Amino acid sequence: MKYVSMVDYDDGSSLEEKVNQWILENEETLLEIIDIEYTQHGNIYLAIITYEERV
């Protein structure tokens, strides 16, 4: 399993778009996306993608 995290500030409105863009850019190397977790700490928005990579 591997992880990638992404951060957005202020209102977090572009975070989901960043996640979707990363998935599209890495589509060929992804075997499975296990989880996408979104959290907020004040005005910091975090997305953690858990995935398995093709070997």
C-alpha positions as CSV (number, residue, x, y, z in Angstrom):
1,M,0.0,0.0,0.0
2,K,1.1,3.5,-0.7
3,Y,-0.1,6.9,0.3
4,V,-0.1,10.4,-1.2
5,S,-1.3,13.5,0.5
6,M,-2.4,16.9,-0.8
7,V,-3.0,20.2,1.0
8,D,-5.2,23.2,0.2
9,Y,-5.6,26.4,2.2
10,D,-8.4,29.0,2.7
11,D,-11.7,27.3,1.7
12,G,-10.3,24.0,0.3
13,S,-12.5,24.3,-2.8
14,S,-9.8,23.1,-5.2
15,L,-8.8,20.0,-3.1
16,E,-11.2,17.5,-4.7
17,E,-10.1,18.8,-8.2
18,K,-6.5,18.2,-7.2
19,V,-7.3,14.7,-6.1
20,N,-9.2,13.9,-9.3
21,Q,-6.3,15.3,-11.4
22,W,-3.7,13.2,-9.6
23,I,-5.9,10.1,-10.2
24,L,-6.2,10.8,-13.9
25,E,-2.4,11.5,-14.2
26,N,-1.5,8.3,-12.5
27,E,-4.3,6.1,-13.8
28,E,-1.9,3.7,-15.6
29,T,0.1,2.9,-12.5
30,L,-2.8,2.5,-10.1
31,L,-4.1,-1.0,-9.4
32,E,-6.7,0.1,-6.9
33,I,-7.7,3.2,-4.8
34,I,-8.4,1.9,-1.4
35,D,-9.5,5.1,0.4
36,I,-9.6,8.9,0.0
37,E,-9.8,10.6,3.4
38,Y,-10.5,14.4,3.7
39,T,-9.8,16.3,6.9
40,Q,-9.8,19.9,7.9
41,H,-7.7,21.6,10.6
42,G,-8.6,25.3,10.7
43,N,-8.1,26.7,7.3
44,I,-5.9,23.8,6.2
45,Y,-7.6,21.0,4.1
46,L,-5.9,17.7,3.7
47,A,-6.6,14.7,1.4
48,I,-4.9,11.4,1.9
49,I,-5.2,8.8,-0.9
50,T,-4.4,5.2,0.0
51,Y,-3.8,3.1,-3.1
52,E,-2.1,0.0,-4.5
53,E,0.3,0.4,-7.4
54,R,0.7,-2.0,-10.3
55,V,3.9,-4.0,-10.3
